[in-house]
Amino acid sequence: MRRVSFTEFGGPEVLQLVDVEEPHAGPGQVRIAVRAAGVNPHDWRVREGQFQQVRPIELPAGIGLDAAGVVDEIGDGVDGIEIGDPVFGEGDNTYAEYALLSAWARMPAGLTFEEAAGYPSVVETALRIIREVGVQSGQTLLVIGASGGVGSAVLQIARDRGITVIGTASAANQDYLRALGATATTYGEGWVGRVRELGRVDAALDLAGAGVIGELVALTGDPQRVVSIADLGASEFGVRFSGVGGSVTDALVEATRLIEQGRLHIPVERSYRLDEAAAAQRDSFAGHTRGRRVIVI
């Protein structure tokens, strides 16, 4: 089968489309014929070797977490799913024609494979960081870098819970944030003053890693009320860096509920072919995404 792989850490150019043996489902896993794979900032951070000190991987390695596809092999101990079922979930090496998932759910009615591949890890991340930052109904949450996949999920989940959201994004994405229920403002020079003019900030999420942790602590008045998923130096300010920790299975259940009720929708901004994985990660790194980028197999 064809899989995107890399033999050294580095820029997008290290990604190669290679032929490898098909994986097979082990205990607690399902194998899917991948129809689409989500593109996450996590993917290019792995490719660059940013997590080697905490979660080392051996090279050569595949890449990718999120996928949607059709179940074609079921491991021992797995029930409630059948060969041929369309599912979305999280696993390993999903930029490939076949991939193993360790967490999955049947695809919500009405979603395409392309759309479904954009949900798993971003919804898990959104649910986790909203919980970790401790924001409650009636409070105001500031989201830095709010227009991407995780931001899109955070804004809609927060709105569903009665939380007021202020979101920062580029000038081109202001209307997009407003459509998701947020009060929008731009980042860049003077952004702290613009946020202060919009009112009190009870908690803040850094989704962009733009070096603004100190300002977020000042805005909230408490480093415990700030969480980052993008700034590896957040702990220097007493701020939690959140990388893992939530249940993907529970997140998929919640995502399915919200999607089917029409309360959560993450658009696909652009699709790429499997042999365009380097371009997909290059664009992901550049930011300014409105929703999700996915690779279609």
C-alpha distance (Angstrom), angle and dihedral (degrees) to the residues before:
residue distance angle dihedral
M1 . . .
R2 3.79 . .
R3 3.82 119.4 .
V4 3.78 135.5 169.3
S5 3.80 108.3 -118.6
F6 3.79 141.7 163.7
T7 3.80 132.5 -151.4
E8 3.82 98.4 -166.3
F9 3.77 136.7 28.2
G10 3.77 117.2 -104.1
G11 3.78 145.1 86.8
P12 3.81 128.4 -20.9
E13 3.80 90.0 -79.1
V14 3.84 90.8 74.3
L15 3.81 90.6 68.9
Q16 3.79 114.5 101.6
L17 3.79 133.9 -178.8
V18 3.79 105.6 -129.3
D19 3.79 140.6 168.5
V20 3.82 114.5 -110.6
E21 3.78 137.3 162.7
E22 3.80 116.2 -83.3
P23 3.82 115.4 -101.8
H24 3.80 119.5 -123.9
A25 3.78 128.2 -142.2
G26 3.79 115.2 -100.5
P27 3.82 127.8 -167.3
G28 3.78 111.2 -45.0
Q29 3.80 94.2 10.7
V30 3.76 138.8 103.9
R31 3.76 126.5 -156.3
I32 3.76 119.4 -138.9
A33 3.75 135.2 -165.5
V34 3.79 94.4 -124.8
R35 3.78 116.5 -126.5
A36 3.81 96.5 172.1
A37 3.81 137.8 0.1
G38 3.79 127.2 -154.7
V39 3.81 119.7 -122.6
N40 3.82 112.3 -137.6
P41 3.81 133.9 179.0
H42 3.81 84.2 -121.3
D43 3.81 87.9 67.8
W44 3.79 96.6 59.9
R45 3.80 91.3 40.8
V46 3.82 87.9 58.0
R47 3.81 90.3 46.7
E48 3.81 90.1 52.7
G49 3.82 91.7 49.7
Q50 3.80 95.1 -117.7
F51 3.81 93.5 141.8
Q52 3.80 98.5 45.1
Q53 3.80 94.1 108.6
V54 3.80 93.8 52.4
R55 3.83 105.0 26.5
P56 3.81 108.2 15.7
I57 3.80 120.8 -164.9
E58 3.77 130.2 -163.7
L59 3.79 121.6 -122.9
P60 2.95 137.7 -91.1
A61 3.78 91.1 49.7
G62 3.76 140.3 166.4
I63 3.78 123.1 -132.0
G64 3.79 142.3 -141.6
L65 3.82 138.0 74.8
D66 3.79 109.5 -159.0
A67 3.77 128.7 61.1
A68 3.77 146.2 152.8
G69 3.77 124.4 -154.1
V70 3.79 148.1 113.0
V71 3.80 122.6 -57.3
D72 3.79 110.4 -118.4
E73 3.83 103.0 159.8
I74 3.82 131.2 31.7
G75 3.80 125.1 -158.3
D76 3.80 128.4 -140.1
G77 3.78 116.3 -74.0
V78 3.80 94.7 24.1
D79 3.79 119.1 124.1
G80 3.80 137.0 160.6
I81 3.79 93.3 54.6
E82 3.80 133.1 83.0
I83 3.77 138.5 -157.8
G84 3.79 107.8 -87.2
D85 3.81 96.3 29.8
P86 3.82 115.0 136.5
V87 3.81 108.9 -127.5
F88 3.78 141.6 169.0
G89 3.77 125.6 -152.8
E90 3.77 150.8 113.0
G91 3.77 131.2 -70.1
D92 3.78 140.9 122.7
N93 3.79 135.2 -58.8
T94 3.79 94.0 5.0
Y95 3.81 95.4 163.9
A96 3.80 86.8 90.2
E97 3.78 144.8 85.4
Y98 3.82 90.7 -104.2
A99 3.80 127.9 24.5
L100 3.80 140.0 173.7
L101 3.79 118.5 -121.6
S102 3.80 123.4 -156.9
A103 3.82 94.1 -174.9
W104 3.78 125.4 31.5
A105 3.79 147.3 146.8
R106 3.77 135.1 -167.2
M107 3.77 111.2 -85.0
P108 3.81 114.7 -98.2
A109 3.77 114.6 -107.4
G110 3.78 114.1 -91.2
L111 3.82 97.8 23.7
T112 3.78 121.9 118.7
F113 3.80 119.3 -138.5
E114 3.79 87.8 -109.5
E115 3.80 92.0 56.2
A116 3.81 95.3 41.1
A117 3.81 93.0 54.9
G118 3.79 88.9 64.4
Y119 3.80 97.6 62.7
P120 3.84 116.7 58.1
S121 3.80 108.7 76.7
V122 3.80 95.8 24.7
V123 3.81 92.9 55.9
E124 3.81 91.2 45.3
T125 3.80 89.2 50.3
A126 3.80 93.1 46.6
L127 3.80 93.5 50.3
R128 3.81 91.9 45.7
I129 3.79 97.7 50.0
I130 3.81 94.0 43.8
R131 3.80 86.7 54.7
E132 3.81 94.0 44.7
V133 3.80 95.2 49.4
G134 3.82 89.6 52.4
V135 3.80 98.2 -136.3
Q136 3.80 115.3 164.0
S137 3.79 139.2 -163.5
G138 3.80 110.8 -70.9
Q139 3.81 93.6 27.4
T140 3.81 129.5 104.6
L141 3.80 123.3 -114.7
L142 3.81 123.0 -163.7
V143 3.82 114.5 -150.1
I144 3.81 118.8 -165.1
G145 3.81 112.1 -155.3
A146 3.78 93.5 14.4
S147 3.80 103.5 167.0
G148 3.82 100.5 71.1
G149 3.77 127.7 86.5
V150 3.80 98.3 -79.4
G151 3.79 91.2 40.7
S152 3.79 92.0 50.6
A153 3.80 89.3 53.0
V154 3.81 94.2 44.4
L155 3.80 93.0 51.4
Q156 3.79 93.9 51.3
I157 3.81 96.6 41.8
A158 3.80 90.7 47.7
R159 3.80 91.3 49.1
D160 3.81 89.0 50.5
R161 3.82 89.0 54.3
G162 3.79 96.1 49.4
I163 3.80 95.5 -104.7
T164 3.81 119.0 143.4
V165 3.80 111.9 -131.4
I166 3.79 132.0 -156.7
G167 3.79 110.2 -167.3
T168 3.79 131.6 -168.7
A169 3.79 122.6 -151.1
S170 3.78 140.7 137.0
A171 3.79 119.8 -62.2
A172 3.81 89.6 -103.8
N173 3.82 92.0 59.1
Q174 3.80 100.4 48.5
D175 3.81 94.9 100.7
Y176 3.81 89.9 46.7
L177 3.82 91.0 57.4
R178 3.77 91.5 47.5
A179 3.81 90.5 51.4
L180 3.82 87.7 57.4
G181 3.80 91.4 53.8
A182 3.80 100.6 -98.8
T183 3.77 131.6 128.4
A184 3.79 101.0 -119.8
T185 3.77 132.9 -146.8
T186 3.79 135.3 161.4
Y187 3.78 127.1 -107.4
G188 3.79 122.6 -132.6
E189 3.78 131.1 74.7
G190 3.80 113.0 1.7
W191 3.82 95.1 13.9
V192 3.81 94.1 131.6
G193 3.80 91.2 56.2
R194 3.79 91.3 47.7
V195 3.80 90.5 52.4
R196 3.81 92.6 47.9
E197 3.80 89.7 53.6
L198 3.81 88.8 57.6
G199 3.80 92.7 59.4
R200 3.78 143.9 -103.1
V201 3.82 119.0 -13.7
D202 3.81 114.5 -147.5
A203 3.81 98.1 178.7
A204 3.79 138.6 -0.1
L205 3.80 138.9 -152.1
D206 3.80 123.2 -157.7
L207 3.80 109.3 -152.4
A208 3.80 97.4 158.8
G209 3.80 107.9 53.5
A210 3.79 91.3 -137.3
G211 3.81 96.7 149.4
V212 3.81 96.1 -98.8
I213 3.81 101.5 123.4
G214 3.82 93.9 111.3
E215 3.79 91.3 52.6
L216 3.82 91.4 48.6
V217 3.79 91.2 52.6
A218 3.80 89.0 50.9
L219 3.81 92.2 49.1
T220 3.81 94.7 49.5
G221 3.79 96.6 33.9
D222 3.82 91.9 -137.1
P223 3.82 130.8 70.5
Q224 3.80 88.3 -149.7
R225 3.80 87.9 65.9
V226 3.81 92.8 60.1
V227 3.81 128.0 76.7
S228 3.81 127.8 -179.2
I229 3.78 130.3 -164.2
A230 3.79 94.2 178.3
D231 3.82 111.4 40.3
L232 3.81 111.8 77.1
G233 3.81 89.1 -169.0
A234 3.81 94.5 58.9
S235 3.81 93.1 108.9
E236 3.81 90.1 65.8
F237 3.81 86.1 72.4
G238 3.81 94.2 43.5
V239 3.81 89.9 -102.3
R240 3.79 123.6 138.7
F241 3.79 118.0 -113.8
S242 3.79 106.3 -151.4
G243 3.78 115.8 -156.5
V244 3.80 107.5 146.2
G245 3.77 139.2 -6.7
G246 3.79 112.6 105.0
S247 3.80 131.8 100.5
V248 3.79 111.5 -102.5
T249 3.79 90.7 -165.3
D250 3.81 91.8 56.0
A251 3.80 89.6 45.5
L252 3.80 91.3 53.8
V253 3.79 90.2 51.9
E254 3.80 90.9 51.2
A255 3.81 92.0 44.0
T256 3.79 91.1 51.8
R257 3.80 91.2 50.5
L258 3.80 93.8 50.0
I259 3.81 94.1 42.9
E260 3.79 93.7 50.3
Q261 3.81 90.3 47.7
G262 3.80 90.4 52.1
R263 3.81 93.0 -116.7
L264 3.80 99.2 113.7
H265 3.78 128.6 47.5
I266 3.80 126.2 158.9
P267 3.80 111.2 -171.7
V268 3.78 124.4 -142.6
E269 3.79 107.5 -121.4
R270 3.80 96.0 -172.9
S271 3.79 140.5 -3.5
Y272 3.80 126.6 -148.1
R273 3.80 135.7 -166.8
L274 3.80 119.4 -113.4
D275 3.79 89.9 -104.8
E276 3.81 89.2 54.9
A277 3.82 94.8 62.7
A278 3.81 92.3 117.1
A279 3.81 91.0 55.1
A280 3.81 90.6 47.2
Q281 3.80 92.1 54.1
R282 3.79 92.2 43.0
D283 3.80 89.6 55.0
S284 3.81 91.6 44.8
F285 3.80 89.9 53.6
A286 3.81 90.7 50.5
G287 3.81 90.3 59.4
H288 3.81 126.1 -160.2
T289 3.81 88.8 115.2
R290 3.78 117.8 161.6
G291 3.80 102.8 -150.4
R292 3.81 117.8 -37.5
R293 3.78 143.8 -18.3
V294 3.79 117.8 -147.2
I295 3.77 139.7 -176.9
V296 3.78 115.1 -132.1
I297 3.78 119.4 -150.7
